[in-house]
Amino acid sequence: MNVTMNNPNTTAPIWFVILAIVLTVWNLIGVMLFLQQMAMTAEQIAALPEKRQLLLQNIPFWVNIAFGFAVFAGTLGCIALALKKSIALAFLLISLVGVIVQMFHAFVLTQSYELYGPGGALLPLMVIVIALFLVWLTVNAKLKGWIN
């Protein structure tokens, strides 16, 4: 059967909706981390190791904005994906741009990997891969007529 976006009766498989819900939870964890970081007091930052303190104290405002866009747009995009709405793509593209900007700062401008070591690159790489995967999944779902 040839499925295209011209067939309005095409339904998304159940795994697609389940995956979108799981990835919504993933993004909600990102929202919690963002809110936690934004709410850190000077005392809480002072309790951290010195190198970590320097990284947190020197994060430019634009990086925090990128972080916020990444997690909030990612969450909205995944919710839209679970609801099979095509607006998901716009949100997930905004999220991907936020992720790229944030990771550019972390790994190119500040070289945070020196603080965290090779293992510290695993989570940020996962974030990038998942953001890319979400855009890919959404484009393919749109082509298959799973979202409208």
C-alpha atoms as a printed R data frame, in Angstrom:
    type eleno elety resid chain resno      x      y      z
1   ATOM     1    CA   MET     A     1  0.000  0.000  0.000
2   ATOM     2    CA   ASN     A     2  1.404  3.361 -1.012
3   ATOM     3    CA   VAL     A     3  0.820  5.796  1.829
4   ATOM     4    CA   THR     A     4  1.189  9.493  1.145
5   ATOM     5    CA   MET     A     5  0.298 12.722  2.848
6   ATOM     6    CA   ASN     A     6 -2.658 12.976  0.450
7   ATOM     7    CA   ASN     A     7 -4.486 10.152  2.241
8   ATOM     8    CA   PRO     A     8 -6.378 11.723  5.186
9   ATOM     9    CA   ASN     A     9 -7.460  8.278  6.468
10  ATOM    10    CA   THR     A    10 -3.932  7.146  7.288
11  ATOM    11    CA   THR     A    11 -3.511  6.598 10.998
12  ATOM    12    CA   ALA     A    12 -0.281  6.654 12.911
13  ATOM    13    CA   PRO     A    13  0.801  3.365 14.438
14  ATOM    14    CA   ILE     A    14  0.417  3.087 18.191
15  ATOM    15    CA   TRP     A    15  4.203  2.970 18.672
16  ATOM    16    CA   PHE     A    16  4.386  6.452 17.159
17  ATOM    17    CA   VAL     A    17  2.049  7.933 19.764
18  ATOM    18    CA   ILE     A    18  3.785  6.043 22.593
19  ATOM    19    CA   LEU     A    19  7.179  7.271 21.386
20  ATOM    20    CA   ALA     A    20  5.888 10.850 21.196
21  ATOM    21    CA   ILE     A    21  4.644 10.571 24.791
22  ATOM    22    CA   VAL     A    22  7.970  9.129 25.997
23  ATOM    23    CA   LEU     A    23  9.825 11.957 24.233
24  ATOM    24    CA   THR     A    24  7.447 14.467 25.824
25  ATOM    25    CA   VAL     A    25  8.572 13.136 29.212
26  ATOM    26    CA   TRP     A    26 12.207 13.438 28.064
27  ATOM    27    CA   ASN     A    27 11.614 17.099 27.216
28  ATOM    28    CA   LEU     A    28  9.749 17.710 30.476
29  ATOM    29    CA   ILE     A    29 12.855 16.489 32.306
30  ATOM    30    CA   GLY     A    30 14.749 19.120 30.306
31  ATOM    31    CA   VAL     A    31 12.224 21.750 31.412
32  ATOM    32    CA   MET     A    32 12.770 20.740 35.043
33  ATOM    33    CA   LEU     A    33 16.555 20.993 34.632
34  ATOM    34    CA   PHE     A    34 16.179 24.398 32.990
35  ATOM    35    CA   LEU     A    35 13.954 25.708 35.781
36  ATOM    36    CA   GLN     A    36 16.290 24.261 38.402
37  ATOM    37    CA   GLN     A    37 19.301 25.959 36.801
38  ATOM    38    CA   MET     A    38 17.483 29.287 36.469
39  ATOM    39    CA   ALA     A    39 16.371 29.158 40.109
40  ATOM    40    CA   MET     A    40 19.816 28.417 41.575
41  ATOM    41    CA   THR     A    41 20.793 30.871 44.258
42  ATOM    42    CA   ALA     A    42 24.283 32.261 44.773
43  ATOM    43    CA   GLU     A    43 24.591 30.025 47.850
44  ATOM    44    CA   GLN     A    44 23.697 26.909 45.865
45  ATOM    45    CA   ILE     A    45 26.210 27.792 43.172
46  ATOM    46    CA   ALA     A    46 28.883 28.467 45.821
47  ATOM    47    CA   ALA     A    47 28.397 24.935 47.156
48  ATOM    48    CA   LEU     A    48 29.421 23.429 43.802
49  ATOM    49    CA   PRO     A    49 32.992 22.548 42.777
50  ATOM    50    CA   GLU     A    50 34.922 25.617 41.637
51  ATOM    51    CA   LYS     A    51 35.060 24.746 37.932
52  ATOM    52    CA   ARG     A    52 31.319 24.065 37.857
53  ATOM    53    CA   GLN     A    53 30.714 27.405 39.597
54  ATOM    54    CA   LEU     A    54 32.713 29.213 36.917
55  ATOM    55    CA   LEU     A    55 30.731 27.567 34.141
56  ATOM    56    CA   LEU     A    56 27.377 28.452 35.700
57  ATOM    57    CA   GLN     A    57 28.369 32.001 36.596
58  ATOM    58    CA   ASN     A    58 29.642 32.719 33.102
59  ATOM    59    CA   ILE     A    59 26.708 31.445 31.058
60  ATOM    60    CA   PRO     A    60 25.617 34.302 28.781
61  ATOM    61    CA   PHE     A    61 21.957 35.293 28.763
62  ATOM    62    CA   TRP     A    62 21.582 34.183 25.132
63  ATOM    63    CA   VAL     A    63 22.626 30.633 26.064
64  ATOM    64    CA   ASN     A    64 19.956 30.492 28.762
65  ATOM    65    CA   ILE     A    65 17.433 31.693 26.180
66  ATOM    66    CA   ALA     A    66 18.578 28.953 23.790
67  ATOM    67    CA   PHE     A    67 18.269 26.375 26.602
68  ATOM    68    CA   GLY     A    68 14.734 27.574 27.326
69  ATOM    69    CA   PHE     A    69 13.730 27.457 23.664
70  ATOM    70    CA   ALA     A    70 15.235 23.984 23.331
71  ATOM    71    CA   VAL     A    71 13.267 22.445 26.190
72  ATOM    72    CA   PHE     A    72  9.977 24.346 25.987
73  ATOM    73    CA   ALA     A    73  9.686 24.120 22.194
74  ATOM    74    CA   GLY     A    74 10.751 20.477 22.393
75  ATOM    75    CA   THR     A    75  8.009 19.761 24.918
76  ATOM    76    CA   LEU     A    76  5.353 21.559 22.866
77  ATOM    77    CA   GLY     A    77  6.594 19.817 19.724
78  ATOM    78    CA   CYS     A    78  6.345 16.381 21.315
79  ATOM    79    CA   ILE     A    79  2.867 17.116 22.670
80  ATOM    80    CA   ALA     A    80  1.809 18.230 19.176
81  ATOM    81    CA   LEU     A    81  3.401 15.091 17.748
82  ATOM    82    CA   ALA     A    82  1.448 12.893 20.189
83  ATOM    83    CA   LEU     A    83 -1.709 14.755 19.115
84  ATOM    84    CA   LYS     A    84 -0.685 14.222 15.463
85  ATOM    85    CA   LYS     A    85 -0.519 17.933 14.657
86  ATOM    86    CA   SER     A    86  1.837 19.220 11.961
87  ATOM    87    CA   ILE     A    87  2.760 22.290 14.072
88  ATOM    88    CA   ALA     A    88  5.087 19.818 15.814
89  ATOM    89    CA   LEU     A    89  7.664 20.356 13.081
90  ATOM    90    CA   ALA     A    90  7.936 24.111 13.710
91  ATOM    91    CA   PHE     A    91  8.338 23.587 17.458
92  ATOM    92    CA   LEU     A    92 10.894 20.806 16.999
93  ATOM    93    CA   LEU     A    93 12.932 22.872 14.547
94  ATOM    94    CA   ILE     A    94 13.019 25.722 17.085
95  ATOM    95    CA   SER     A    95 14.078 23.208 19.728
96  ATOM    96    CA   LEU     A    96 16.843 21.849 17.487
97  ATOM    97    CA   VAL     A    97 18.206 25.353 16.896
98  ATOM    98    CA   GLY     A    98 18.164 25.957 20.667
99  ATOM    99    CA   VAL     A    99 20.030 22.707 21.262
100 ATOM   100    CA   ILE     A   100 22.655 23.550 18.637
101 ATOM   101    CA   VAL     A   101 23.220 27.048 20.051
102 ATOM   102    CA   GLN     A   102 23.470 25.728 23.605
103 ATOM   103    CA   MET     A   103 25.873 22.924 22.678
104 ATOM   104    CA   PHE     A   104 27.971 25.262 20.534
105 ATOM   105    CA   HIS     A   105 28.473 27.409 23.611
106 ATOM   106    CA   ALA     A   106 29.167 24.410 25.839
107 ATOM   107    CA   PHE     A   107 31.639 22.610 23.608
108 ATOM   108    CA   VAL     A   108 33.170 25.279 21.400
109 ATOM   109    CA   LEU     A   109 33.104 28.524 23.345
110 ATOM   110    CA   THR     A   110 33.613 27.226 26.896
111 ATOM   111    CA   GLN     A   111 35.059 23.762 26.256
112 ATOM   112    CA   SER     A   112 33.057 22.329 29.145
113 ATOM   113    CA   TYR     A   113 34.221 18.849 28.178
114 ATOM   114    CA   GLU     A   114 37.490 19.707 29.948
115 ATOM   115    CA   LEU     A   115 35.529 19.874 33.204
116 ATOM   116    CA   TYR     A   116 33.338 16.845 32.639
117 ATOM   117    CA   GLY     A   117 35.697 14.660 30.615
118 ATOM   118    CA   PRO     A   118 34.710 12.313 27.783
119 ATOM   119    CA   GLY     A   119 31.845 10.816 29.814
120 ATOM   120    CA   GLY     A   120 30.372 14.276 30.248
121 ATOM   121    CA   ALA     A   121 29.839 14.496 26.503
122 ATOM   122    CA   LEU     A   122 27.442 11.533 26.482
123 ATOM   123    CA   LEU     A   123 24.308 13.359 27.663
124 ATOM   124    CA   PRO     A   124 24.816 16.407 25.417
125 ATOM   125    CA   LEU     A   125 25.383 14.089 22.441
126 ATOM   126    CA   MET     A   126 22.173 12.254 23.336
127 ATOM   127    CA   VAL     A   127 20.339 15.583 23.437
128 ATOM   128    CA   ILE     A   128 21.602 16.470 19.956
129 ATOM   129    CA   VAL     A   129 20.775 13.037 18.533
130 ATOM   130    CA   ILE     A   130 17.273 13.056 20.026
131 ATOM   131    CA   ALA     A   131 16.585 16.587 18.744
132 ATOM   132    CA   LEU     A   132 17.685 15.543 15.244
133 ATOM   133    CA   PHE     A   133 15.677 12.317 15.491
134 ATOM   134    CA   LEU     A   134 12.543 14.241 16.472
135 ATOM   135    CA   VAL     A   135 12.784 16.468 13.395
136 ATOM   136    CA   TRP     A   136 13.401 13.429 11.186
137 ATOM   137    CA   LEU     A   137 10.498 11.519 12.762
138 ATOM   138    CA   THR     A   138  8.138 14.455 12.308
139 ATOM   139    CA   VAL     A   139  9.064 14.996  8.655
140 ATOM   140    CA   ASN     A   140  8.582 11.295  7.942
141 ATOM   141    CA   ALA     A   141  5.299 11.175  9.863
142 ATOM   142    CA   LYS     A   142  4.056 14.138  7.837
143 ATOM   143    CA   LEU     A   143  5.046 12.435  4.584
144 ATOM   144    CA   LYS     A   144  3.235  9.264  5.635
145 ATOM   145    CA   GLY     A   145  0.100 11.201  6.560
146 ATOM   146    CA   TRP     A   146  0.322 10.349 10.271
147 ATOM   147    CA   ILE     A   147  0.102 14.005 11.277
148 ATOM   148    CA   ASN     A   148 -2.003 16.775  9.792
